[in-house]
Amino acid sequence: MGKKDMGDIFAMVSRNDGDTWDEPVAIFDHDVWQGDIQFAYANPVLFKPEDQEVVWCFAMRCSIKQENSEESKLVAAFSADGGRSWTPVELAMHYTGPLITNAGVVETTIDGKKRYLLPAHRNTLGSDPRGSRDRFVLSSSSLLEWELEAYIPLPEMTRVFLHEGNIAHWDDSNVLKIVMRTAHYDDTSKTTDPPRAYSSISRDGGQAWSVAKPEPELHNAKSKGYFGSTTDGHIYVYSDGPAQRDYSWPGFPNGGRTSLRYKTKSTKGEWSAQKTFFHAGVKNSYPTLVEVAPGDFRAVWDSGTETLPRTRILFGKLSLNK
């Protein structure tokens, strides 16, 4: 197709907590044309509203003729039978620029009304000298109609590319926090120095965000991590090691995006020491987690071999109570 990391999106359902899985069902199929345009798809996220018996899938789509994914648009589908069948929908987008999504939807309240927030970023600078690498948040009251809610301000003295962040409710229930993947703004082959995740805070439901700042305790070497709420605090799961394509690293291509590590934080507490979630001497990245019971998580992520990333998808269980 000419795409490096886009294609079809399928869903699989397990009825026994991951012991076995049903046959995959297509959500977005690149062979299905939209009028006279053929798309490729990437970065799906699932979301089930508290007041609906419907599961939503949000993803990004880009013309199959384009080499990269920088000109993607938001696309969605829903399932009313727990993921066994899917119905694509066309969204009403008041934000019309290109975007890249990678994290789930969060419910919030703005001016006394329920809103849904979806973090996204733009990365058009690589192919357009007048492009940008902006970090922003979309909002919706219906999941069908989306608009630009806010930009996340960059630090003035540091050129940092903020992207692929997760939003979660912070220690105060009225406060939101986003923790983001980072890279050097002008040369995305470089990490920040030292390699750190950055964060921003909103105290009004997501309408305005603080200037992004580094998280000294949270490692990030140009790879999507997972940041989310737990029953009694927060969790951050990330790939350890250097950046994925750090050619200067001894033994390259070994070492980049290797084991999955995690840290936890109780409400009003500090981040814990680093702990290991998955280690097998192979590449692992892009974890996504959901808490199914207090301190009990289910996770999926992409895995590979010692030298090659993204050769398979893994499913795992993480218990904070052991």
Backbone torsions as a table, in degrees:
resi	resn	phi	psi	omega
1	MET	NA	-15.2	-176.2
2	GLY	89.3	-4.9	-180.0
3	LYS	-92.0	144.3	179.8
4	LYS	-86.4	-36.8	-174.5
5	ASP	-144.7	33.2	177.4
6	MET	-133.0	153.2	179.4
7	GLY	-177.2	-126.2	177.5
8	ASP	-95.4	162.5	174.0
9	ILE	-127.1	125.2	-179.8
10	PHE	-120.0	156.3	174.9
11	ALA	-119.1	143.2	174.9
12	MET	-128.2	140.1	-177.2
13	VAL	-114.1	134.2	173.1
14	SER	-112.4	135.2	179.5
15	ARG	-104.1	1.8	-175.9
16	ASN	-138.7	42.3	173.6
17	ASP	61.2	37.8	172.7
18	GLY	91.1	0.1	178.6
19	ASP	-67.8	-41.0	175.3
20	THR	-137.6	160.8	-176.4
21	TRP	-133.7	142.9	174.3
22	ASP	-67.8	167.9	175.7
23	GLU	-63.4	144.5	-179.1
24	PRO	-66.0	144.0	179.1
25	VAL	-120.2	133.9	-178.1
26	ALA	-71.8	131.4	169.4
27	ILE	-96.9	-50.9	176.6
28	PHE	-128.9	123.3	-175.6
29	ASP	-114.9	122.3	-176.5
30	HIS	-66.7	-18.2	178.6
31	ASP	-78.1	-12.7	177.9
32	VAL	-89.5	114.1	-177.3
33	TRP	-80.9	148.2	172.3
34	GLN	-105.9	94.1	-171.9
35	GLY	67.0	-121.8	179.5
36	ASP	-105.3	17.7	-179.8
37	ILE	-115.5	135.3	175.4
38	GLN	-108.1	131.2	-174.9
39	PHE	-113.5	157.9	164.0
40	ALA	-116.8	156.6	-169.7
41	TYR	-129.0	157.6	179.8
42	ALA	-161.7	168.9	169.4
43	ASN	53.7	56.9	178.2
44	PRO	-74.2	145.5	171.5
45	VAL	-133.9	141.3	-179.8
46	LEU	-102.9	147.9	180.0
47	PHE	-151.0	130.5	174.8
48	LYS	-118.8	110.1	177.6
49	PRO	-61.6	148.1	-178.5
50	GLU	-63.0	-29.5	-174.7
51	ASP	-104.4	17.3	179.8
52	GLN	-133.3	143.9	172.1
53	GLU	-94.3	47.0	-177.3
54	VAL	-132.7	137.7	174.0
55	VAL	-104.7	128.6	179.7
56	TRP	-103.1	147.0	170.5
57	CYS	-122.8	120.2	174.2
58	PHE	-108.7	139.2	-178.3
59	ALA	-150.2	-174.4	177.1
60	MET	-123.6	145.4	177.8
61	ARG	-130.8	149.1	-176.3
62	CYS	-143.8	143.1	178.1
63	SER	-50.1	132.0	-175.0
64	ILE	-65.8	-16.5	-178.9
65	LYS	-79.3	-15.3	-178.8
66	GLN	-87.5	138.2	-175.8
67	GLU	-68.0	-40.8	-177.8
68	ASN	-105.6	-175.1	-177.7
69	SER	-110.3	15.5	-172.2
70	GLU	-70.0	-21.3	-178.0
71	GLU	-101.7	34.4	-176.2
72	SER	-77.0	158.3	175.5
73	LYS	-124.8	160.2	179.7
74	LEU	-77.8	138.3	178.7
75	VAL	-138.5	155.9	-176.0
76	ALA	-146.1	159.0	171.9
77	ALA	-148.7	159.7	177.7
78	PHE	-133.0	156.9	177.6
79	SER	-129.1	129.3	178.0
80	ALA	-101.6	5.1	-178.5
81	ASP	-128.4	34.0	175.0
82	GLY	74.6	20.8	175.7
83	GLY	99.5	6.7	-179.4
84	ARG	-83.8	-21.8	174.5
85	SER	-148.1	154.6	-172.7
86	TRP	-136.4	145.5	178.1
87	THR	-121.5	111.1	176.9
88	PRO	-67.8	148.0	177.2
89	VAL	-132.4	149.4	174.0
90	GLU	-92.4	125.6	-176.6
91	LEU	-85.9	150.1	171.4
92	ALA	-90.0	106.9	-173.2
93	MET	-107.3	114.5	173.4
94	HIS	-88.7	-16.7	165.8
95	TYR	-92.2	118.1	-171.9
96	THR	-110.8	1.0	-179.2
97	GLY	-80.9	173.6	176.2
98	PRO	-69.3	154.0	179.6
99	LEU	-153.9	161.0	172.1
100	ILE	-130.1	125.0	179.0
101	THR	-108.4	156.8	178.8
102	ASN	-162.2	3.0	-177.5
103	ALA	-136.8	163.2	-172.8
104	GLY	-78.6	172.5	179.5
105	VAL	-83.2	143.5	178.8
106	VAL	-125.3	134.6	175.9
107	GLU	-83.1	142.0	178.7
108	THR	-149.3	-178.8	176.4
109	THR	-128.1	125.8	177.9
110	ILE	-125.3	122.6	-178.6
111	ASP	53.5	40.2	175.7
112	GLY	79.0	4.9	-178.1
113	LYS	-121.9	145.9	179.3
114	LYS	-67.1	134.9	175.4
115	ARG	-136.5	156.2	174.9
116	TYR	-112.9	134.2	179.9
117	LEU	-111.5	139.6	176.9
118	LEU	-132.7	113.3	179.1
119	PRO	-74.8	145.7	-179.9
120	ALA	-154.0	169.9	174.6
121	HIS	-147.2	167.5	179.8
122	ARG	-120.4	138.4	-179.2
123	ASN	-140.6	70.5	-179.4
124	THR	-103.3	-0.7	-176.7
125	LEU	-70.3	-27.0	-177.4
126	GLY	-62.8	-33.4	-177.8
127	SER	-114.2	0.3	-178.2
128	ASP	-141.4	113.7	-178.1
129	PRO	-61.5	-16.3	175.9
130	ARG	-101.8	11.4	179.3
131	GLY	-77.3	-169.7	-176.9
132	SER	-150.5	165.6	174.9
133	ARG	-128.0	69.8	-176.3
134	ASP	-90.9	148.7	176.2
135	ARG	-111.6	128.7	-175.9
136	PHE	-149.2	174.2	-178.0
137	VAL	-130.0	129.8	173.2
138	LEU	-94.5	155.5	178.1
139	SER	-137.9	157.0	-179.3
140	SER	-153.5	151.3	173.1
141	SER	-103.1	-7.7	-172.5
142	SER	-132.7	-10.3	-172.3
143	LEU	73.1	-4.5	178.0
144	LEU	-106.2	-27.4	-177.1
145	GLU	-119.5	122.9	-173.4
146	TRP	-124.8	145.2	178.0
147	GLU	-140.6	162.6	176.3
148	LEU	-74.0	121.5	-179.4
149	GLU	-95.2	-44.5	-175.8
150	ALA	-165.9	153.3	168.1
151	TYR	-96.8	151.8	174.7
152	ILE	-100.3	117.3	-173.7
153	PRO	-65.9	138.2	174.2
154	LEU	-79.6	149.0	173.1
155	PRO	-65.0	138.9	-173.9
156	GLU	-69.3	-33.3	-172.2
157	MET	-96.5	-2.7	-176.6
158	THR	-129.3	128.4	177.7
159	ARG	-88.1	96.3	-176.1
160	VAL	-127.4	135.5	177.8
161	PHE	-92.2	110.4	-179.3
162	LEU	-95.8	126.1	-179.5
163	HIS	-159.3	167.1	174.4
164	GLU	49.0	57.4	179.9
165	GLY	-103.4	155.9	176.6
166	ASN	-112.4	135.1	177.5
167	ILE	-98.7	138.3	175.3
168	ALA	-147.3	156.0	173.3
169	HIS	-69.4	134.9	-174.2
170	TRP	-91.4	-162.8	-172.3
171	ASP	-60.2	-33.6	173.3
172	ASP	-95.9	134.1	-174.4
173	SER	-62.1	-19.1	179.8
174	ASN	-92.1	0.4	-176.2
175	VAL	-109.4	136.3	174.9
176	LEU	-110.8	147.3	177.1
177	LYS	-134.0	138.9	173.6
178	ILE	-116.7	132.1	175.6
179	VAL	-115.0	128.3	-166.5
180	MET	-122.1	148.4	166.8
181	ARG	-66.2	151.1	-176.1
182	THR	-136.5	159.4	170.3
183	ALA	-159.1	169.8	174.0
184	HIS	-65.0	136.1	-173.2
185	TYR	-63.7	-45.8	-174.4
186	ASP	-87.2	-28.8	179.7
187	ASP	-128.7	94.3	-173.1
188	THR	-73.8	-0.7	172.2
189	SER	-76.0	-11.7	-177.8
190	LYS	-105.7	147.1	172.7
191	THR	-84.7	172.5	166.4
192	THR	-68.7	164.3	-178.3
193	ASP	-124.2	106.1	-1.6
194	PRO	-75.6	167.7	-177.9
195	PRO	-70.2	108.2	-174.3
196	ARG	-136.2	147.9	167.3
197	ALA	-73.8	154.6	174.9
198	TYR	-116.6	157.8	-178.7
199	SER	-138.8	162.3	176.2
200	SER	-145.5	153.6	-175.4
201	ILE	-120.7	141.2	170.3
202	SER	-124.1	132.1	-179.3
203	ARG	-111.5	10.7	-178.8
204	ASP	-129.8	29.3	177.0
205	GLY	86.3	1.6	177.7
206	GLY	115.9	5.0	-179.8
207	GLN	-75.9	-33.6	-178.8
208	ALA	-138.7	146.3	-175.8
209	TRP	-130.0	148.4	179.1
210	SER	-73.7	162.0	174.9
211	VAL	-60.2	131.2	-177.8
212	ALA	-62.1	143.3	179.2
213	LYS	-140.3	156.7	-178.8
214	PRO	-70.1	150.3	173.8
215	GLU	-103.6	100.3	-172.8
216	PRO	-57.3	-26.2	-176.2
217	GLU	-94.0	-4.6	-171.8
218	LEU	-115.7	111.0	-178.9
219	HIS	-73.6	141.2	169.7
220	ASN	-154.2	121.0	179.7
221	ALA	-120.1	65.1	176.0
222	LYS	61.1	44.9	176.9
223	SER	-146.8	139.0	-178.8
224	LYS	-61.5	128.6	172.0
225	GLY	-106.7	178.2	175.6
226	TYR	-118.4	127.3	175.3
227	PHE	-124.7	128.5	-179.4
228	GLY	-160.0	171.1	178.3
229	SER	-83.4	149.0	169.9
230	THR	-118.1	178.5	-179.2
231	THR	-58.4	-36.2	-177.2
232	ASP	-127.3	24.7	178.9
233	GLY	167.7	-131.6	-175.7
234	HIS	-145.0	162.8	178.9
235	ILE	-140.1	144.3	175.9
236	TYR	-131.1	121.0	-179.4
237	VAL	-116.9	134.7	-170.6
238	TYR	-152.7	160.5	173.0
239	SER	-82.6	132.6	178.7
240	ASP	-88.1	-175.7	177.0
241	GLY	82.1	-167.5	-177.3
242	PRO	-82.1	-174.9	176.2
243	ALA	-66.2	157.0	-174.7
244	GLN	-57.8	-41.1	-176.6
245	ARG	-116.3	44.4	177.2
246	ASP	-83.2	93.5	-174.7
247	TYR	-66.5	-19.0	-179.3
248	SER	-82.6	-8.9	-177.4
249	TRP	-70.1	131.9	-179.9
250	PRO	-57.2	130.1	178.7
251	GLY	83.5	11.7	178.8
252	PHE	-50.8	138.3	13.4
253	PRO	-92.2	12.0	174.3
254	ASN	-72.2	149.3	171.1
255	GLY	110.9	-36.0	-178.0
256	GLY	-79.3	136.3	179.5
257	ARG	49.4	63.9	-175.6
258	THR	-97.9	-111.0	-174.5
259	SER	-68.3	154.4	173.1
260	LEU	-94.5	123.0	177.7
261	ARG	-113.8	167.1	177.4
262	TYR	-151.7	156.6	172.7
263	LYS	-131.5	149.6	177.7
264	THR	-122.8	159.1	-179.1
265	LYS	-144.7	124.0	174.6
266	SER	-77.6	160.6	178.1
267	THR	-56.5	128.2	-178.7
268	LYS	67.3	4.3	-179.3
269	GLY	-96.5	-168.5	179.1
270	GLU	-106.6	162.3	176.5
271	TRP	-67.6	140.4	-179.0
272	SER	-74.2	173.9	170.5
273	ALA	-67.7	160.8	-179.9
274	GLN	-64.9	136.8	176.2
275	LYS	-126.0	161.2	-177.6
276	THR	-101.8	128.7	174.4
277	PHE	-96.8	-48.9	-179.2
278	PHE	-146.4	128.3	178.5
279	HIS	-143.5	120.8	179.8
280	ALA	-143.7	15.9	-179.8
281	GLY	71.9	20.7	-179.9
282	VAL	-129.9	174.1	-179.0
283	LYS	-82.0	139.6	179.8
284	ASN	-146.7	141.1	-179.2
285	SER	-163.7	174.2	175.0
286	TYR	56.1	54.8	178.6
287	PRO	-75.0	144.3	171.0
288	THR	-131.7	133.5	-175.2
289	LEU	-126.6	155.6	171.5
290	VAL	-139.8	136.7	179.7
291	GLU	-88.2	116.8	-177.2
292	VAL	-96.9	-17.8	175.4
293	ALA	-157.7	161.0	-177.7
294	PRO	-50.6	116.4	178.3
295	GLY	75.5	8.5	-175.8
296	ASP	-120.7	115.7	-172.1
297	PHE	-117.2	151.5	166.9
298	ARG	-114.8	142.9	-172.8
299	ALA	-139.1	149.5	167.8
300	VAL	-130.5	150.3	177.8
301	TRP	-161.6	164.8	176.1
302	ASP	-91.6	142.0	-177.7
303	SER	-130.8	178.2	-177.1
304	GLY	-161.0	-143.1	177.4
305	THR	-114.0	-170.9	179.8
306	GLU	-64.1	-30.6	-175.3
307	THR	-115.9	-19.8	-175.3
308	LEU	-116.3	130.5	175.0
309	PRO	-87.3	164.7	166.3
310	ARG	57.3	52.2	173.9
311	THR	-104.6	-9.4	-178.9
312	ARG	-163.0	163.8	174.9
313	ILE	-109.6	133.0	179.0
314	LEU	-112.6	150.5	175.7
315	PHE	-119.1	133.4	-178.5
316	GLY	-144.8	168.8	-179.6
317	LYS	-123.5	136.6	-179.7
318	LEU	-129.5	122.5	177.2
319	SER	-113.8	125.3	177.5
320	LEU	-85.1	-2.1	-175.2
321	ASN	-95.9	-1.8	-178.6
322	LYS	-101.1	NA	NA
